[in-house]
Amino acid sequence: MIQITTLIDLLDLWGFDLRVGASSPVRILRHAGQEGVPRRLYGLGIDEFESYQASQKKLVFGDAKILVSFIKTEGYEADFIGVYRVHGHQEGRTSSPLPKRLPEELAQFCTSRYHYSLARDTEFDQFRGRIRIEWDKQENRWFRQNLDANRRIVAVKDPTGKWVTPTGRESLLNLKVVPAVEQSDLDWPSSYKEGGRNLRSHSAIERNGTLIRDSKARFKKLHGRLFCQACEFDFLAVYGEDYIECHHTIPVHKLPSNGFTSIEDVALLCANCHRIIHRRREWMSIDQLVSLLANRKS
């Protein structure tokens, strides 16, 4: 039975790698609450708060690729606000784009020397304001490093809106963190309904077919054949089919609209290695996968 009683338990369940040297370093923030500026902006709306969070006097986020944000409540506790992907920053004393007209005394706090490009991971919006953790008793400790995430979860909000004391895994079931029902290995349905037809409209992120073809052609010119860069599997040698899949090491969905990718950002992988890399929310790097395979063989 999985027990979820601390922040590090929860972040691990969400798939964040908190180890030192992780490919996507995580930082945990606790913004001021009560009558402070962050709380007042948050009260106006999430967009206003995010404009404030993206504006900093210094480059305080270091090498962080993921920010997990909280806002202070009563005493030494903080409520979860959201998960943000860090795409870079720019320097210059220009105002952050504000979605609404703000009072001057608040707008000035959204203007600073450095502005980060942050994208909220909407997958975690369902948890906003529903998880409360403990924090340090030192008021100036608003920023935490990777491994200092062992904050106790002190309360969760149930479906009625009431804050309740967590008792481990069961207290978080209503937050949809883990499945509410654990089915017996022997209790499977005799049949499953499939084959229905639905007309769906959705947006798609475009991929460049020329980039894929050029990446394969360049690789073949350099190495004489196509093979997996992780496990060295060769489709032609095994199946008689000159085939390989292309993996974008920089996720396409994280690129800005009409962004650019180079051949150096593409790796060639067999179907197995490609699928296992995408099993994690934060993808493994090719080097990490190679190391994993080497350790398994040894």
N, C-alpha and C positions, 0 to 999 in steps of 0.2 A: 504494500500500500504506500503510495507516494504521500509524504507529508509536506505541506506547504505552509510554513509558519514564519519564514523570513523573506526579505526582499530577494536575496540571492537564490532562494528556492524558486521564486516566481520567475525571475529573469532567466534562470536556467531552463525552466519549462517553456518559456517563450522562445528559446533558442539562441540567446545572446551569449557569446563567448567572453567571459569576464577575466580570462587568464592574461597575464602579462605577455605582451608580444602578439596578441590576437590580431588577425588581419583587419578587423573592424573594431578598434578600441572603444569601449563604452565609458561614458561619464555620467554620473548621477548628480542632478542639480536640485537644490531646495531653495526656491525663491521666497522672499519675505512675504509675510501674510498680514493679517489684521488690517490696519489702515494704511499699509505700505503701498507704494506705487504698483508693484506687480499684482497685488490683490485687487486694487481699484481697476486696473486695466483688464484683469481677468473678469471682473464683474461686468465690464462693458461688452466683452465678447472674446472668444478665443483668438480671433484675428488680431485684435488690439494687443493682447498679451504676447502673441508670437512676434509682433513687430518690436516689442520691447526686448524679448529674449534674443532676437537676432542682432540687436544693437549693443555693442560692448565698448568700453573705453580702452580695453586691452585685449590681446589675443588669449583669452582665458581658457578656451576649450582645448588648447594644445593640439594633439594629434587625433582627437576624438572623431570618430565617424558616426557614432550613435550617441544621442543625448536622451536620458530618461529623466523627465522633468516632474518635480513635485512643487507644491506651494504650501507654505507654512499655515497651520491652523492654530489651535490653542496650544499653549505650553510648548512642548518640544516634539510635536507631531506634525506630519505633512501629508497632504492629499496628492494622489497621482493625477497628473494632467495629461501626459502624452509621451510618445516616443518620436524622436526627430532624427532624420538622416542629415548628416553634415556634408554639403557638397562643395564647401570652400568658403572663402571670404574675400572682401574687397576693402581697401583702405581709402578713406576720404570722408570728410565731414559733410556728408549729405544725408538728408532725412530718409529714413526707411519709408517705403510706400505704406501709408496708413489707409485702411479700408473705410474708415469713418472719420468725420471731423472730430478732433479731440480738443478738450480744454487745453489752453496753452501750458498750464502747469503740469499736465501729463504728457503732452506732445513732446516737450523738451527732453523727456527721458527716453524717447524713441529716436533721438538724434545723437549719434556718437561717432567716434573715429573709425571704428571697425564694424562692418556689417556682414554677418554670416548668411550664407545661402542655406536655409534649413527647410526641409520638407517633412511635414508631419506624416507618420505612418498611420493611416486611418484604420488599419486593422486593429489598433489598440484603443480606438476612441471609445469602444464599449465599456472600458474600464475607468474612464475619466470620472473622478470624483467618487469612485466606489471602493477605493483601496486606500487605507490610511496606515502610515508607518511611523515608527519612532525616529528621532533624529538626535544629533549631538546636543548637549546642553550648552555648548559654546556658540554664541550667537553668530560669530563670523564664519562658522564652518558651513558654507552654502554649497561647496563644490567638493565632490568626492572622486577619488581615483578608482581604477578598475576593480580592485579586489575588496575595497571597503564597502561592500554592499550587504553586509550581514545585519541589516536593519530589521527589527522585529515588525511583523504586520500586526498592528494593534486593533484594527477594526475593519470590517467590510460592510458595505451597505446591502441589505437584503432586498428582494423584489418589492417590498412595501415601502422602501425608502428609509428604513430604520437601520441605524448603525448597531452592529452586533459584534461581540468579541469572537474572534476566529478561534476555531478549535482544531485547525489543521486542514487537511484536504477537503473534508466534508463541508466546511464553512465557505469554500470557494466554488462549490459546484454550481451555484446559481449565477456565478460570473462567467460561466461557460469556459473556464480554464481547462477543465478535464471533463471527460464524458460522465454524465450523471448515472449511467447504468453500465455495470460490468456484466456482460452476458456470459453465461456458462459455455464452456467449450463444447458441450453436448446439446446446447439449446439453440440450434440454428434453424431458420425457416426452411421449409422443404422446397420453396421456389421463390424467385425474385422477379418482380415485374420490370421489364425493360422494353425498349423499342418504341416508346412513345414519340410522337412528332410535335415539336414546338418551334414556332417562328420567333427568333430572338434577334434583337438589335444591340450591337455592342461596338465599342471603339477598339481599334487594334493598333499596336505599336509597330510601325513599319521597320522591316529589316532589308538590308541591301543585298540582293542576290549577287551582284557583281563582286562585292567584298568577299562573299563566301567562295565564289569560283576562283577569284584571284588568290585567296589565302591557300586554297588547296593546290593551285598551280605552282605557287611559290614554294610551298613545302615540298612538293614532288620534285621540283627542280633542284632544291637544296639536298634532298635525301634520297632521291631516286625512286621513292615509293611513298604511299600513304600509310601511316600507322598511328596508333594512339600514343600521344605524348605522355600518358600516365603509365599505362601497362604494356605498351608496345604491341598490342594486338594488331594483326594485319588481316583485314577482311579478304584481300585478294588471295593470300596464301592459304587461308582456311576455307573460304567459300567460293573462291573464284570470281568474286565481285569486288571491283576497285571502288570501295566505299569508305567513307569516314564522316563523322559529324563535326560541326563547328560549334565551339563554345565561346560566347562573349565573356571575357574575363571581367569586363565592366558591364554590369547589367544594363540592358537596353532601356528597361523601364525607368532607370535612374538618370538617363540622359535628358537634357532639355529638349523641347520640341525642335525638330530639325537640327539635332546635334550631329557631331562627327565622330567616327570611329576609324582607327587605323588597323592595318593588318597585324601589327604588334599586339593589338587588343583581342586577337582571336587565337584560340588554341584548338588543335584537332584531337578529338576524343572518340573512342569507341562508344557504342550505345550504353554499355554498362557503366563506364566511368562517367559519362555525361549525366546519366540519370542519378547516380549516387551523389554527385556534386550538387544537384538541384534538390536533393532531399532535405537539406538544411535551409532554414530561412536565411541565414548568413552563409553564403556559399563558401566551401573550402577553396583555397587556391590550388593551382596545379601542383606546386611544390608540396603542399600539405597532403594532397592525395598520393603523390609519389612516395612520400615518407610513410604514409599509412600502409600502402601496399608492401613496401620494403619491410616494415615491422611485422606484418602478417606473415610474410614469407619466412622471416627469420624465427 
